[in-house]
Amino acid sequence: MQRTAALDDVIFGVDVQSGDVRGDAPAYALVIFDGESIERDVVSHRKLRRLIDAKEPAIVATDNMYELAPDKDALIHFLGELPDGTGLVQVTGDEQPEPLSRVATRHGVPYGKDPMEEAEAAARLAAANVGYEVSAFTDTTRVKVARGRSTGGGGWSEDRYTRRIHGSVKKRTRDVERELDAAALDYERDVTEKYGGFSNAVFEVQAPPAEIPVSAERSGDTRIEIERERRDGIEFEPLAHRRDHVIVGVDPGTTTAVAVLGLDGEVLDVYSTRTDDTAAVTEWIIERGRPILVAADVTPMPETVEKLRRSFDAAGWTPDRDLAVDEKLHRTREEAYDNDHERDALAAALEAYDDHEAQFERVASKVPPREEVGRVLARVLTDEESVESVLEDLTEDDSEATETTEHEPRELSPEEKERNRLTERVERLESHVEDLRGTIEEKDETIAEYEGKLEAARSEQRAETRKRREVTRLERENDRLERELEDERERVEELEGKLERLKALWKLDHSNFAEVEETKEGLVPVKVVEKFTTEAIEDADDRFGLAEDDIVLFRDATGAGRSTAERLADLNPRLVLRTGGLSDVSDEVLFEEGVPIAPADSVTVQEVDELAVAREREVEAATEEWREYRREREKARTAEMVDQLISEHRASGHGGSV
């Protein structure tokens, strides 16, 4: 909740009026401040929560966060139930808060010890960006899309009912994803896939809930849950970061450059612009600190720089003579800058620091450890006061503040005490009555709503019962028709396959072989397969059928493995013509299965349109040649086995010379 300007939003200032949050239900002094008007009221804790939900203030301000919750867990729960745009601010500090009286005096805010006055002081301090926002959550938000109802049953069969719900979750997940993308938000998605779609999806979004274009909902088959990521503990974030005192160097002109130094001479930032006006430059400086010294690199100080100095009520510095370029280069040699204008602004600031360094050290040595050096230096430089007089003045201010804000109230008379006690009691009772009336109204509305829902549910149940019987009958009929349709589809596929094979055979018997040199007598069909792969074989089988005693030509026989060779062997082809070499494993499988193999160039294959034919005598010759090769190979294998047995026998020591 970083703020750099005055607030126009609604702010709640809260302080305990009576009672104790750890015991009896407390009453709270409530101040509603919108920057101009103020409303005051005494409310119960429940009414305070209702008002926060209804008005959604930008800030709920208090001097002690544990006045709203008795312990850490309750405080985290309280923070989690605040509206998205509402923050809890402790105006007195972070883990070690100061007294409210001291903070109010330091910032010029009216203060009194009455709870209503303390609540007003808290509201005004928060409006001035004083205090720390209390946070128990990160800026990461968990958005979960899940099933909105159980998948255990429904009007349909359970499988279809479940599939519908999971499909709805998947569709809603995609809707959420599109909305997050449209908002340009960073997120990570984790989905659990289930039958029919998703059972749930979780988005880890790098943004608070207020920036996410999705809200928690429950609608039919789906629900959306939104939960902020918890921190390990309670953290405090200042409403406006502390702005330390700084030294500013300015180089005006068509391109304006500004350099900012800390009081120790460290370069904090450098900036140049051709488009920003004086207001934008001033805002840039304000975001980086409170200037106590504004410097230029020429003398006299340019009017633009002088106006900037007066706007900050800071001291000015110029050199005795205009700084030369070589002096600027030497002084800024260890600093980073992008152009000559930034160099000039840096040189002015650094030379101003060099000129005042001894004075800064002398003042710092005189300032007590608990006092801020910057505000002492500001008065010494601007008003030319001595360090001692400034410190004495600041000490008197603190003493006066303590005396003013920590005085004891006058002793009340017994009648006044009794009147105050009765007034507080009446206010509590009236607040309690108002709460009870609100509770009764809410319960009456809830009862009426439930009665309407009950009647609607009964009517819906009666209609659902009638529908369920009809749906069950229709589902049984539909299932029967689907089974019949599936049987018919399988039969059609089978007939289509037979038809394709018959067409291929017809084309073979009725083809025009005028382009073939030989007559049709003595020609046999050859079925061409592009590659020796399982996919290619199955594709050929689907297109024209592969059967026992077919002659198969592989245009590329390389690369086949065992399973592919076994698939081919199961077809029991008459002859396999190959282009390229077989792998060792496929060659071994086909040999063992007795499948004849021959090189494609050993048989003359002629192709006409989609058909291929070969001469019968060449096929027989290639087959016979393979059979001869097989006999020789088996002989060689047998001889090898005999030699191996003899060698093993001799190695065992039981054999003599042979």
C-alpha positions, -999 to +999 in steps of 0.1 A: +000+000+000+028+024-010+013+060-012+030+091-024+001+116-024-025+128+000-054+104+005-089+110-009-101+076+002-122+068+033-102+060+064-114+044+096-097+055+128-104+030+156-096+029+193-111+009+222-138+029+239-145+004+267-142-033+275-113-055+264-109-075+233-096-104+253-126-104+276-160-088+274-171-077+240-154-042+236-170-010+223-149+010+198-146+047+192-148+050+154-139+080+133-147+079+095-124+104+077-125+111+040-099+139+039-125+167+046-155+155+067-155+134+099-181+111+113-179+098+148-196+068+164-193+041+191-197+006+178-194-030+188-168-053+172-195-069+151-208-036+138-173-024+131-168-055+109-201-049+091-192-013+084-158-023+071-174-048+047-201-022+036-179+009+031-146-009+022-123+019+036-088+022+021-073+020+056-084+008+091-060+028+113-052+021+150-024+028+174-023-009+185-033-037+161-040-060+191-069-038+201-087-055+171-077-091+179-066-108+211-037-128+196-017-135+164-040-162+150-071-140+155-052-110+139-044-131+108-080-142+106-091-105+109-066-096+081-079-124+059-115-112+061-108-076+052-120-065+018-095-067-010-088-029-011-087-024+027-055-025+047-048-024+085-024+003+095-006+007+128+002+044+129+026+042+159+053+020+141+061-016+134+073-042+159+083-015+185+056+012+183+059+046+198+033+063+220+005+078+199+010+112+216+046+114+204+038+104+168+009+128+166+029+157+180+058+150+156+035+152+126+014+181+138-018+161+143-043+171+171-042+146+200-062+140+231-064+110+255-101+105+249-106+073+228-126+093+202-097+118+199-072+090+197-092+074+169-093+107+150-055+111+155-050+076+140-072+084+110-054+117+103-020+102+107-029+074+082-042+101+058-008+117+060+009+084+051+022+079+086+024+043+099+029+007+088+005-016+070+002-049+088+003-078+065+001-116+069-002-124+032+020-122+002+011-108-032+006-144-045-029-156-048-041-192-052-070-196-076-085-231-076-111-244-101-127-276-089-158-297-090-189-280-077-207-313-068-199-349-060-194-373-089-210-401-070-244-400-089-267-381-110-297-383-134-275-399-160-254-430-158-225-424-134-198-424-160-215-398-182-223-377-152-187-377-141-175-370-176-198-340-178-186-325-145-149-330-154-156-314-188-172-284-171-141-280-148-118-281-179-139-255-197-140-232-167-102-236-162-096-224-198-120-194-192-099-185-161-067-189-180-079-166-208-090-139-182-056-141-165-038-138-198-060-108-208-050-091-176-013-098-183-008-115-150+021-140-143+009-174-131+017-210-129-009-237-136-012-272-122-040-294-133-052-329-123-065-347-153-094-371-148-119-390-169-135-365-193-114-335-184-100-320-152-110-328-116-093-295-105-068-268-116-047-246-094-033-212-105-005-196-085-010-159-096+016-132-088-010-106-078-033-097-049-069-107-051-080-071-060-060-073-093-073-107-103-103-106-128-118-137-113-139-139-081-149-168-059-180-185-071-200-217-071-221-224-102-235-258-111-208-283-118-178-260-109-166-238-081-138-213-078-119-207-046-095-178-040-070-178-012-040-155-005-007-171+003+002-168+040+034-153+052+055-171+078+045-143+103+033-108+106+051-082+085+050-044+084+053-022+053+056+016+057+028+036+040+055+059+027+092+049+028+114+072+049+129+099+028+164+107+040+180+141+036+200+144+003+222+167-018+209+175-053+229+186-083+210+200-113+220+208-149+191+227-166+184+232-203+168+214-232+179+182-215+175+185-177+197+163-156+196+156-118+220+138-095+212+128-059+238+121-032+235+109+003+249+130+032+280+106+031+287+116-006+274+083-020+257+086-054+221+074-050+207+081-085+212+100-117+185+110-142+181+130-173+150+139-195+141+160-225+103+157-220+095+159-183+083+193-169+095+209-136+067+191-117+078+157-129+114+165-121+104+177-086+084+145-080+114+124-091+135+141-065+109+138-038+107+101-043+145+099-035+148+121-005+145+156+011+170+180-004+189+201+021+214+214-005+208+221-042+239+227-064+247+240-099+279+238-119+279+274-129+277+308-111+254+326-106+228+298-101+204+295-131+168+307-124+154+272-130+177+257-104+169+286-080+132+280-083+138+243-076+159+252-045+132+275-032+105+249-036+124+226-013+134+254+011+170+241+008+203+258+009+221+266-024+256+260-037+275+273-067+313+272-075+334+304-073+337+301-111+320+279-137+334+243-135+356+234-164+350+203-184+383+187-173+374+193-137+340+177-142+356+147-159+381+142-131+356+145-103+331+121-119+357+096-132+346+069-108+308+074-113+285+060-139+264+084-161+248+082-196+255+117-211+273+150-205+242+165-188+242+138-161+280+143-158+275+180-151+248+174-125+269+148-108+299+172-108+279+200-092+265+177-064+299+161-057+317+195-056+290+208-032+296+177-010+334+183-010+328+219+000+306+210+030+322+176+040+340+190+070+309+209+082+288+177+078+313+157+099+315+184+126+277+186+129+274+148+130+299+146+158+278+169+180+244+153+173+233+127+199+229+091+186+191+091+189+187+124+170+185+125+131+216+143+117+197+153+085+171+175+101+198+192+122+220+198+091+189+212+072+185+239+098+222+246+101+225+251+063+192+268+055+187+290+086+224+293+095+217+283+131+243+268+153+242+231+161+237+238+198+207+261+193+190+236+169+195+207+194+182+228+223+152+238+202+145+202+193+148+191+229+124+217+241+099+206+214+101+170+226+096+181+262+067+202+253+051+174+234+056+150+263+042+176+287+013+183+264+003+148+255+010+129+288-008+151+313-032+135+338-069+143+333-088+161+361-105+140+387-142+135+379-169+140+405-189+109+416-220+122+397-199+126+365-184+092+369-219+076+373-233+096+344-204+085+322-208+049+333-245+049+325-239+066+292-214+040+282-238+013+293-267+028+273-245+030+243-234-006+246-270-017+251-282+003+222-254-011+201-263-046+213-300-041+205-290-029+170-268-059+165-297-082+177-321-066+153-296-070+125-292-106+134-330-112+135-334-096+101-306-117+087-321-149+102-356-140+089-342-134+054-322-167+056-353-187+068-374-172+039-347-180+015-344-216+027-382-221+026-383-209-010-354-231-019-370-261-001-403-257-020-384-253-053-363-283-045-394-304-037-410-293-070-378-300-089-374-334-072-409-345-083-401-334-119-367-350-117-382-383-107-405-383-137-376-373-160-353-399-145-377-428-154-380-415-189-343-408-192-335-443-180-358-459-206-343-437-233-307-445-222-314-483-224-329-478-259-300-456-269-274-481-256-291-509-276-291-488-308-255-478-302-245-515-300-264-522-332-247-493-349-213-504-338-220-539-351-231-525-385-200-503-387-178-533-381-196-552-408-193-523-432-156-520-426-152-558-432-172-556-464-152-525-476-120-544-470-133-573-490-144-550-518-110-533-520-093-567-523-118-578-550-112-546-569-074-552-568-079-588-581-103-576-608-078-550-619-051-577-620-072-600-642-085-573-665-054-550-667-041-539-701-006-554-704+000-540-739+031-522-726+046-554-712+070-572-735+058-607-726+023-620-729+001-624-699+009-661-697+038-667-673+033-634-653+026-633-616+015-603-595+039-585-572+027-565-542+049-535-536+056-522-501+075-489-496+095-498-465+103-528-444+084-514-414+054-526-394+035-495-404+042-499-441+032-536-441-001-528-423-008-499-447-003-522-477-025-549-461-052-523-456-049-510-492-047-541-513-043-570-489-013-593-482-019-630-482-001-663-481+021-671-512+022-634-522+053-621-539+063-589-519+087-563-531+103-539-505+116-507-521+137-502-489+144-533-469+169-517-444+162-511-407+137-538-399+137-553-364+127-587-350+090-578-345+087-565-381+103-596-395+080-618-375+050-598-388+061-605-424+069-642-416+033-647-403+021-638-438+041-667-452+050-650-485+061-670-516+091-647-522+104-615-507+123-592-530+145-566-513+162-534-522+191-528-498+204-551-472+185-567-444+195-562-408+211-592-391+182-599-368+155-596-396+176-619-419+179-645-391+142-644-383+132-648-420+158-676-425+145-695-395+109-691-407+118-704-442+109-672-460+127-670-494+145-638-500+162-625-531+176-591-543+151-570-562+173-569-593+174-607-596+138-607-609+124-584-636+095-564-621+074-543-644+048-518-630+016-508-648-004-481-629-008-494-594+001-530-604+034-548-606+041-582-623+071-605-627+080-635-648+071-668-633+103-685-644+124-657-628+105-660-595+110-698-596+147-694-603+151-669-575+133-692-551+153-722-561+185-702-557+175-692-522+167-729-514+202-739-525+216-711-504+196-724-474+209-759-478+245-746-480+239-724-450+224-752-429+253-775-439+278-749-428+259-744-395+258-782-389+296-784-395+302-755-372+281-772-345+300-805-349+333-786-346+321-769-315+310-801-298+344-817-306+362-787-292+341-788-260+347-825-256+384-821-259+384-792-235+366-814-209+395-838-209+375-869-219+385-872-255+417-884-271+431-876-304+407-879-334 
